[in-house]
Amino acid sequence: MIQGHGGNKQQLADRIGCRLEDIIDMSSNLNPLGPPERIHTFIRENIHLIHALPEPDAAGMSKGFADYRGIDPGCVMAGNGTTFFIYTLPLALGAKKALILGPAYADYEDACAAHHVKTSHCLTLAENNFVPDLDQLSAGAEQADLVFICNPNNPTGNLINKQDLETLMRRHTNTCFVVDESYLPFVPDAEEFSLVEQTHLPNLVVLSSMSKIFRIPGLRTGFLSGAKALIRKVMVHYQPWSVNALAQAVIKDIYDHPEEILPFYQQTREFIVKERRAFAQALAETDGIRLFDTPVYFMLARLDKILASQLCRRVGDDGFLIRDCANFKGLSYRFVRFSLKTNKINLALAQSIKTALARKQNSPCSLILPGRF
Ligand SMILES: Cc1ncc(COP(=O)(O)O)c(C=O)c1O
């Protein structure tokens, strides 16, 4: 397992000597509005569900997602987070060479390494605002049997349109494309970008995490959708009851109330558009930091004057946990990512960043600087 995911609140609390609950975690990407209220109520009223075994294959939960998306339930699998699928796909599909469109979520590479699948990267560049070069991506896909694309991408926020992705898949029919749409529900008009409904494409699987949009990462729930032949290959590696009873029931309950889903998405989307703007404005005149455009609520930034580790430490002193992006392949020790929260917190972080950047570059920082930039 890789180390260095976001969200290590305990480490920061220990360092600055405060309570865990006083740390403001802006390093992990979760819905700033919190979960829909019905999830808490449902769990309170249905805790007894843990006294019995759930469906071994979580078929009811898959059907909820399939019905909501208007696809055949046979084209959907439910997992204990999309992480299960990320780590199973390289093995289940018998991949030998994988291509990752990066800089991207590090677990794709880790999952391939776990199954001895060779990886290469098609890296987007800061100077091009991380917009992918589709010809380069296509050339890389020709050499690979598995391609990971995160759409919108974590951590750059870059979004590729549906037509371009479909063209790639039609051009490289011997290559399987894994499109991770875990952050897509946050994007305005997400429905126009989603490939979930394209189950007729024989070389596509789509991952949809419930952790991010519904802010339930601790429940561990997510879906894979795709052609039935691909589902069968993944199912060989599925362990019975891997989605627990409460998790299955919570997700079923969400999809039993489909009329509440889109309004919740819309509320989230409107909220983050406003907050993104306010945060960018608060840092607009600040020297030494460049924010990259994003359609979601996490923002990548490049630092010109100090290292990511220094900024993390300085804002950490104020109780803010932000993501040092040095361990993303294709980024350097100059990149950080902020996951926005509510207005007051976002503006307080902006102020902490300004203060941190205004400090002299060589003011004390006890972290050992890494060897490469
Ligand atoms: C792009 C991306 N995909 C998938 C995951 C895994 O999420 P989960 O297993 O909770 O669905 C994450 C978690 O941070 C992520 O950033």
The ligand as an ORCA input file, in Angstrom:
! r2SCAN-3c Opt
* xyz 0 1
  C      -9.460      9.643     -8.171
  C      -9.833      8.724     -7.068
  N     -10.396      7.558     -7.372
  C     -10.739      6.692     -6.413
  C     -10.516      6.982     -5.084
  C     -10.895      5.955     -4.061
  O     -12.093      6.255     -3.475
  P     -13.077      5.175     -2.844
  O     -12.338      3.872     -2.751
  O     -13.442      5.686     -1.520
  O     -14.232      5.057     -3.804
  C      -9.941      8.198     -4.721
  C      -9.705      8.529     -3.308
  O      -9.175      9.539     -2.930
  C      -9.587      9.099     -5.736
  O      -9.048     10.292     -5.471
*
